[in-house]
Amino acid sequence: MIFCLECKKYFNCISWTHLKKHHNMTTKEYKNKYPNAIMRDNSGDKNPMYGVHRVGENAPHFNHKHSEKTKQQISESLRGEKNPNYGRKGEAHPMFGVHKYGEDAPFYNHKHSEKTKQQISNALKGKTRDKFTETHKQNMSKNHADFSGDKNPMYGVHRYGEDASMWNKHHTNESKQQMRLSRIKEIEMKYGKICPNYNLKACEFFENLNEHFDLNGIHAGNNDEFQIKELGYFVDYYELDLNMAIEYDEKHHYNSDGTLKDRDIQRQNEITDFLGCKFIRINESKSKWQLLPIDAIESLVK
């Protein structure tokens, strides 16, 4: 028996219905109030699923399907106010504050054992995805017909030229920065690390630069590119002691007349304003040593 810390009585379990009906509180609120409270005793043979195998032919619902009438009854029983989550928004929703990515994911940094992998493989061997039933096909066909032609909410809406929603509009620098930071965060949450593309020729040049001037500049060839997390930018080369940044520009950074593109100028200005650093640009087409701004680098080294 489980002891309810609110009403001081014993029950088989502390259910959501009991808490809501008698104490006007959710399971989450009860657990927050009593962090060490036991809700249900599921140990050993007290577990209702003890000894029950739910896989394959031993599953209680194996080879059984709900009738259309039963499906309809289930659907109606959970509609609107009958749904236990009806009206539960924000902190009242059971999934509020639950993040499924990164370190907060329940499976984060966990791997299946070889035994588990083999069990999963054996369970799925020979199985194929269930085919659509005729009823399902008819429903899909009906839904498609309901949105065909002028019934489609996008019918007659042109998204190009002057009719486009963003026509003659531009994102502000703040908006661009927010989108850039959001995208970086999304990639890091999914894959753990972000690795921008880099130029091997540039890495070779930077390594020669380090050796020639006895520097410790960071670049993709000897570490990871220097990241300015606050701006969402990666710099091709950065020397911390000299506070010097270098960008190795391929031809796509320039306009047809040879001038640097506006977005690269804007990016450089943001970086120099944030770091207060010396910023040097290297044109790949002119990356011969005698044509480089060596004097500028030497003056910084000295």
C-alpha positions as CSV (number, residue, x, y, z in Angstrom):
1,M,0.0,0.0,0.0
2,I,1.1,3.5,-0.8
3,F,0.7,6.4,1.7
4,C,-0.7,9.7,0.4
5,L,1.1,12.5,2.0
6,E,-1.8,14.9,1.4
7,C,-4.7,13.1,3.0
8,K,-2.6,10.7,5.1
9,K,-4.4,7.6,3.8
10,Y,-3.2,4.4,2.2
11,F,-4.0,3.4,-1.4
12,N,-2.9,0.8,-3.9
13,C,-1.3,3.7,-5.8
14,I,-1.4,7.5,-5.9
15,S,-3.1,8.2,-9.2
16,W,-3.6,11.4,-11.2
17,T,-7.4,11.0,-10.7
18,H,-7.1,10.9,-6.9
19,L,-4.8,13.9,-6.8
20,K,-7.0,16.0,-9.1
21,K,-10.3,15.0,-7.5
22,H,-9.4,15.2,-3.8
23,H,-6.5,17.6,-3.7
24,N,-6.9,19.7,-6.9
25,M,-3.3,19.2,-7.9
26,T,-1.4,17.4,-10.7
27,T,1.1,14.6,-10.4
28,K,3.9,17.0,-11.2
29,E,2.8,19.4,-8.4
30,Y,2.6,16.5,-6.0
31,K,6.1,15.3,-6.9
32,N,7.5,18.9,-6.6
33,K,5.9,19.2,-3.2
34,Y,7.1,15.8,-2.0
35,P,10.2,14.9,-4.1
36,N,10.7,11.6,-2.3
37,A,7.1,10.5,-2.4
38,I,6.3,7.0,-3.8
39,M,3.5,7.0,-6.3
40,R,3.3,3.2,-7.0
41,D,4.9,0.0,-5.8
42,N,5.8,-1.8,-9.0
43,S,8.5,-4.0,-7.6
44,G,8.5,-7.7,-8.5
45,D,5.2,-9.5,-8.7
46,K,3.4,-6.4,-7.6
47,N,3.9,-5.0,-11.1
48,P,0.8,-5.6,-13.1
49,M,3.0,-6.6,-16.1
50,Y,5.0,-9.0,-14.0
51,G,5.6,-12.2,-16.1
52,V,3.7,-10.8,-19.1
53,H,5.7,-10.8,-22.3
54,R,4.5,-8.0,-24.6
55,V,6.4,-9.1,-27.7
56,G,5.2,-11.2,-30.6
57,E,2.6,-13.9,-30.1
58,N,2.7,-13.5,-26.3
59,A,1.5,-9.9,-26.5
60,P,-2.2,-9.6,-25.3
61,H,-3.1,-7.6,-28.4
62,F,-1.3,-9.8,-30.8
63,N,-3.1,-10.2,-34.2
64,H,-6.0,-8.2,-32.8
65,K,-7.4,-4.9,-34.2
66,H,-9.9,-2.5,-32.8
67,S,-13.2,-2.5,-34.6
68,E,-14.3,0.8,-36.2
69,K,-16.9,1.2,-33.5
70,T,-14.3,0.8,-30.8
71,K,-12.0,3.3,-32.5
72,Q,-14.8,5.8,-32.6
73,Q,-15.6,5.2,-28.9
74,I,-12.0,5.8,-27.9
75,S,-11.8,8.9,-30.1
76,E,-15.0,10.4,-28.6
77,S,-13.9,9.6,-25.0
78,L,-10.8,11.7,-25.4
79,R,-12.2,14.7,-27.3
80,G,-12.4,18.2,-25.9
81,E,-12.9,18.5,-22.1
82,K,-12.8,14.7,-21.7
83,N,-9.1,14.7,-22.6
84,P,-7.0,14.8,-19.4
85,N,-4.7,17.4,-20.9
86,Y,-7.5,19.6,-22.0
87,G,-6.8,23.3,-21.2
88,R,-3.4,22.4,-19.7
89,K,-1.0,25.0,-21.1
90,G,2.3,26.3,-20.0
91,E,3.6,25.0,-16.7
92,A,0.4,23.0,-16.2
93,H,1.2,20.8,-19.3
94,P,3.0,17.5,-18.4
95,M,5.6,18.1,-21.0
96,F,6.4,21.7,-19.9
97,G,10.2,22.2,-19.5
98,V,11.0,18.7,-20.9
99,H,13.8,19.0,-23.5
100,K,14.5,16.0,-25.7
101,Y,17.8,17.2,-27.1
102,G,21.3,17.3,-25.9
103,E,22.2,16.5,-22.3
104,D,18.5,16.7,-21.3
105,A,17.5,13.8,-23.5
106,P,16.8,10.6,-21.6
107,F,19.1,8.6,-23.9
108,Y,21.9,11.1,-23.9
109,N,25.4,9.6,-23.8
110,H,23.9,6.1,-23.6
111,K,24.4,3.3,-26.1
112,H,22.6,0.0,-26.6
113,S,24.7,-3.1,-25.6
114,E,25.6,-5.6,-28.3
115,K,23.0,-8.0,-26.7
116,T,20.3,-5.4,-26.9
117,K,21.2,-4.6,-30.5
118,Q,21.0,-8.2,-31.4
119,Q,17.6,-8.6,-29.7
120,I,16.2,-5.6,-31.6
121,S,17.6,-7.0,-34.9
122,N,16.1,-10.4,-34.3
123,A,12.7,-8.8,-33.4
124,L,12.6,-6.8,-36.7
125,K,13.9,-9.5,-39.1
126,G,11.4,-10.4,-41.8
127,K,9.0,-7.6,-40.8
128,T,7.8,-5.0,-43.3
129,R,5.9,-1.8,-42.8
130,D,2.2,-2.3,-42.6
131,K,0.5,-1.4,-45.9
132,F,-2.2,1.3,-46.0
133,T,-5.7,-0.1,-45.6
134,E,-8.4,0.7,-48.1
135,T,-10.0,3.0,-45.6
136,H,-6.8,4.9,-45.1
137,K,-6.3,5.2,-48.8
138,Q,-9.8,6.6,-49.3
139,N,-9.3,9.1,-46.5
140,M,-6.0,10.3,-48.0
141,S,-7.7,10.6,-51.4
142,K,-10.6,12.5,-49.9
143,N,-8.2,14.9,-48.0
144,H,-6.3,15.5,-51.2
145,A,-9.5,16.3,-53.1
146,D,-10.7,18.7,-50.3
147,F,-7.6,20.8,-51.0
148,S,-7.4,20.6,-54.7
149,G,-7.8,23.6,-57.0
150,D,-9.5,26.7,-55.5
151,K,-10.2,24.8,-52.3
152,N,-6.5,25.0,-51.5
153,P,-5.8,28.0,-49.1
154,M,-2.7,28.8,-51.2
155,Y,-4.7,28.8,-54.5
156,G,-3.9,31.9,-56.5
157,V,-1.2,33.1,-54.1
158,H,2.1,33.8,-55.9
159,R,5.1,33.8,-53.8
160,Y,7.5,35.4,-56.3
161,G,8.1,38.9,-57.3
162,E,6.1,41.8,-55.8
163,D,3.5,39.3,-54.4
164,A,6.1,37.6,-52.2
165,S,5.7,38.3,-48.5
166,M,9.3,39.4,-48.2
167,W,9.3,41.4,-51.4
168,N,11.6,44.4,-51.1
169,K,12.2,43.6,-47.4
170,H,15.5,42.8,-45.7
171,H,16.3,41.2,-42.4
172,T,18.0,43.5,-39.9
173,N,21.5,42.6,-38.7
174,E,20.0,41.7,-35.3
175,S,17.6,39.3,-37.0
176,K,20.3,37.7,-39.0
177,Q,22.4,37.2,-35.9
178,Q,19.5,35.6,-34.0
179,M,18.8,33.2,-36.9
180,R,22.5,32.4,-37.1
181,L,22.8,31.7,-33.4
182,S,19.6,29.6,-33.4
183,R,20.9,27.5,-36.3
184,I,24.2,26.9,-34.6
185,K,22.5,25.9,-31.3
186,E,20.2,23.5,-33.2
187,I,23.2,21.8,-34.9
188,E,25.1,21.5,-31.6
189,M,22.1,20.0,-29.8
190,K,21.6,17.4,-32.5
191,Y,25.2,16.6,-33.4
192,G,27.2,17.9,-30.4
193,K,29.7,19.9,-32.4
194,I,29.7,22.2,-35.5
195,C,32.5,22.0,-38.0
196,P,32.5,24.6,-40.7
197,N,34.0,23.9,-44.1
198,Y,37.6,25.0,-44.5
199,N,40.2,25.4,-47.2
200,L,43.2,23.1,-47.0
201,K,45.2,25.6,-49.0
202,A,44.4,28.3,-46.4
203,C,45.5,25.9,-43.6
204,E,48.8,25.4,-45.3
205,F,49.3,29.1,-45.6
206,F,48.4,29.7,-41.9
207,E,50.8,27.0,-40.8
208,N,53.6,28.7,-42.8
209,L,52.6,32.0,-41.2
210,N,52.9,30.5,-37.7
211,E,56.3,29.0,-38.5
212,H,57.7,32.1,-40.1
213,F,56.7,34.5,-37.3
214,D,56.8,31.9,-34.5
215,L,53.1,32.5,-33.8
216,N,50.4,30.3,-32.2
217,G,47.5,31.3,-34.4
218,I,44.4,29.1,-34.3
219,H,43.0,27.7,-37.6
220,A,41.2,24.6,-38.8
221,G,44.4,22.8,-39.6
222,N,45.8,22.8,-36.0
223,N,42.6,22.9,-34.0
224,D,39.2,24.2,-34.7
225,E,38.5,27.5,-36.3
226,F,38.2,30.3,-33.7
227,Q,34.5,30.7,-32.8
228,I,33.0,34.0,-31.6
229,K,30.0,32.5,-29.9
230,E,28.3,35.8,-29.2
231,L,28.1,36.7,-32.9
232,G,27.8,33.2,-34.3
233,Y,30.9,33.7,-36.5
234,F,34.0,31.5,-37.2
235,V,37.3,33.2,-38.1
236,D,39.7,31.5,-40.5
237,Y,42.7,32.4,-38.3
238,Y,43.1,34.1,-35.0
239,E,46.2,34.9,-32.9
240,L,45.1,35.5,-29.3
241,D,48.3,37.2,-28.1
242,L,48.3,39.7,-30.9
243,N,44.5,40.0,-31.1
244,M,44.8,39.5,-34.9
245,A,42.2,37.9,-37.2
246,I,42.9,36.8,-40.8
247,E,40.3,35.8,-43.4
248,Y,41.5,33.8,-46.4
249,D,39.0,34.9,-49.1
250,E,38.2,32.6,-52.1
251,K,36.8,34.2,-55.2
252,H,33.1,33.9,-54.1
253,H,33.8,36.6,-51.5
254,Y,34.2,39.1,-54.3
255,N,31.9,40.8,-56.8
256,S,32.6,40.6,-60.5
257,D,34.4,44.0,-60.4
258,G,36.8,42.6,-57.7
259,T,35.4,44.5,-54.8
260,L,34.6,42.7,-51.5
261,K,30.9,41.8,-51.1
262,D,28.8,43.9,-48.7
263,R,28.0,40.9,-46.4
264,D,31.8,40.2,-45.9
265,I,32.4,43.9,-45.1
266,Q,29.5,43.9,-42.6
267,R,30.8,40.6,-41.0
268,Q,34.3,42.1,-40.7
269,N,33.0,45.3,-39.0
270,E,31.0,43.3,-36.5
271,I,34.0,41.2,-35.6
272,T,36.4,44.1,-35.3
273,D,33.9,46.0,-33.1
274,F,33.4,43.0,-30.8
275,L,37.0,41.9,-30.5
276,G,38.7,45.3,-31.1
277,C,41.2,43.3,-33.2
278,K,43.4,43.9,-36.2
279,F,41.7,42.4,-39.2
280,I,43.7,41.3,-42.3
281,R,42.2,39.8,-45.5
282,I,44.1,37.5,-47.8
283,N,42.9,37.2,-51.4
284,E,43.4,33.6,-52.6
285,S,44.1,34.7,-56.1
286,K,47.0,36.9,-54.8
287,S,48.2,34.6,-52.1
288,K,51.8,34.7,-53.1
289,W,54.1,35.6,-50.2
290,Q,55.6,38.7,-51.8
291,L,52.1,40.2,-52.5
292,L,50.8,39.7,-48.9
293,P,50.5,42.5,-46.3
294,I,53.6,41.1,-44.5
295,D,54.6,44.5,-43.2
296,A,51.3,44.8,-41.3
297,I,51.8,41.4,-39.7
298,E,55.5,42.2,-38.8
299,S,54.4,45.4,-37.2
300,L,52.0,43.5,-35.0
301,V,54.6,40.9,-34.1
302,K,57.1,43.5,-33.1
